[in-house]
Amino acid sequence: MDFKTDRRTFLASVGVAGIPAHELRQIFLAYQASDPQGASRQSELAPELKKVKALVFDTFGTIVNWRASVTAEGMAWGKAKGLQIDWAQFADRWRLGYRPAMDKVRKGQISWTRLDDLHRMILEDLLKEYKIQGLTEEEKVHWTYVWRRLKPWPDSVEGLTRLKKKCVIAPLSNGNIALMANLAKFGGLPWDAILGAELVKHYKPDREVYLSAPYYLDLKPEEVMMVAAHVGDLQAARSCGLRTGFIYRPDEFGNGSAGKPDKAQPGDFDVVSVSAIDLAHQLGA
């Protein structure tokens, strides 16, 4: 193997900003193990992967960089408003409210509520916590919709574009349809369709969300691959009969309090990759 050439391919696919050297080495070894010859070989795909006709994606964290996007927009907005706030912490606090809010819906404590509206509910609490006062309704709506303006990871659009040539691609997100449509328009995400929680009025990891993908795409569960940077999401999808693809996103949470990036080794899921481009590469797209 030409290590230099293979390493260049790897670096181009993963993007290395902010990844410690020792962790980059670990990712690279996993990359080599997943495709030791450094080339796509459609003819050598496992039989079960040859049957995959659609890929559905977790979006927040897997396809778009929510933390950096919310932080950057908060800094610009805060500067204009004269607010001295740790905006990275603010983004983390917003994200930490995400699952408890969905759990209220899941447990029947509140009726079905779109994610846009849950984001607004969490924002109202944060405005009180950070003592931000005097915002107009228009400003609150605009700030709530920051989640519609998240930037994709550098490899996302290229990887999705390659995969789109081979399979149907769609988000399978907890984001509502308007949120996901605006997010796709903002970031140039080339979806074929928009699937997800709002169609079945359930939030992941409820089975109804995962099973809706093959239903709406008129496919068998094993013909659909769920792709995510989050192990729990993939485990839930696998329990519903879907194939699974992991993308490692080491920078999703920064050093903040909202979580830590999940890791996976080759063999943990049907495909373990280091970027959307690498995922396409391994699937022969």
LINFENDA-V911808 format. One record per backbone hydrogen bond with DSSP energy under -0.5 kcal/mol. CO is the residue of the C=O (numbers start at 1). NH is the residue of the N-H. E is the energy in kcal/mol with one decimal. If there is no record, write none. Layout:
((CO:NH:E) (CO:NH:E))
This chain:
((1:3:-1.2) (2:6:-2.7) (3:7:-2.8) (4:8:-2.2) (5:9:-2.1) (6:10:-2.2) (7:11:-3.0) (8:12:-2.4) (9:13:-1.5) (10:14:-2.1) (11:15:-1.9) (16:19:-2.1) (18:20:-0.6) (20:24:-2.7) (21:25:-2.3) (22:26:-1.5) (23:27:-2.4) (24:28:-2.7) (25:29:-2.3) (26:30:-1.8) (27:31:-2.5) (28:32:-2.8) (29:33:-2.4) (30:34:-2.1) (31:35:-1.4) (35:38:-2.3) (41:44:-1.8) (42:45:-1.6) (46:49:-1.0) (46:50:-1.6) (47:51:-0.8) (49:52:-1.1) (53:168:-2.2) (54:225:-2.6) (55:170:-1.8) (56:227:-2.9) (57:172:-3.0) (59:61:-0.6) (59:63:-2.2) (59:64:-2.3) (63:153:-2.2) (64:61:-2.1) (64:66:-1.2) (65:69:-1.7) (66:70:-2.7) (67:71:-2.4) (68:72:-2.4) (69:73:-2.2) (70:74:-2.3) (71:75:-2.3) (72:76:-1.9) (73:77:-2.6) (74:78:-3.3) (75:79:-2.1) (76:80:-1.7) (77:81:-1.6) (78:82:-1.0) (78:83:-3.1) (83:85:-1.0) (85:87:-1.3) (86:90:-2.2) (87:91:-2.4) (88:92:-2.2) (89:93:-2.8) (90:94:-2.2) (91:95:-2.4) (92:96:-2.6) (93:97:-0.9) (94:97:-0.7) (95:98:-1.5) (95:99:-0.6) (96:100:-0.6) (97:101:-1.7) (98:102:-2.0) (99:103:-2.7) (100:104:-1.4) (101:105:-1.1) (102:106:-2.9) (103:107:-2.6) (104:109:-1.9) (104:110:-1.5) (105:108:-1.4) (114:118:-2.1) (115:119:-3.0) (116:120:-1.6) (117:121:-2.1) (118:122:-2.5) (119:123:-2.4) (120:124:-2.3) (121:125:-1.4) (122:126:-2.1) (123:127:-2.8) (124:128:-1.4) (125:129:-2.4) (126:130:-2.9) (127:132:-2.7) (128:131:-0.9) (131:133:-0.7) (136:140:-2.2) (137:141:-2.4) (138:142:-2.4) (139:143:-2.4) (140:144:-2.4) (141:145:-2.2) (143:146:-1.5) (144:147:-1.2) (145:148:-1.9) (146:149:-1.7) (151:65:-3.1) (153:156:-1.6) (153:157:-0.6) (155:159:-2.4) (156:160:-2.9) (157:161:-2.5) (158:162:-2.1) (159:163:-2.4) (160:164:-2.5) (161:165:-0.8) (162:165:-0.8) (163:166:-1.4) (163:167:-2.9) (168:55:-2.9) (169:192:-2.8) (169:193:-1.0) (170:57:-2.0) (171:195:-1.5) (173:197:-2.5) (176:180:-2.7) (177:181:-2.8) (178:182:-2.3) (179:183:-2.3) (180:184:-2.3) (181:185:-2.2) (182:186:-2.5) (183:187:-2.4) (184:188:-1.4) (184:189:-1.6) (188:190:-0.5) (189:191:-1.4) (193:171:-0.7) (193:195:-0.5) (195:173:-0.9) (196:199:-1.0) (196:200:-0.6) (197:200:-1.2) (197:201:-1.5) (197:202:-1.3) (203:206:-2.2) (206:209:-1.2) (206:210:-0.9) (207:211:-2.7) (208:212:-1.0) (209:213:-0.7) (210:213:-0.9) (210:214:-0.7) (211:215:-1.4) (212:216:-3.0) (213:217:-1.9) (214:218:-0.6) (214:219:-2.7) (215:218:-0.9) (220:223:-2.0) (221:224:-1.7) (221:243:-0.6) (223:53:-2.9) (223:54:-1.6) (224:226:-0.5) (224:243:-2.6) (225:56:-2.9) (226:245:-2.7) (227:58:-2.8) (228:247:-1.8) (229:231:-0.5) (229:262:-0.6) (230:234:-1.7) (231:235:-2.6) (232:236:-2.2) (233:237:-2.1) (234:238:-2.7) (235:239:-1.8) (236:240:-0.6) (237:240:-1.1) (237:242:-2.0) (238:241:-1.9) (243:226:-3.2) (244:271:-1.4) (245:228:-2.1) (246:273:-2.9) (249:252:-1.6) (251:254:-0.6) (253:256:-2.4) (265:268:-2.8) (269:267:-0.6) (271:246:-3.1) (273:248:-1.9) (275:279:-2.2) (276:280:-2.2) (277:281:-2.6) (278:282:-2.7) (279:283:-1.7) (280:285:-3.1) (281:284:-1.2))
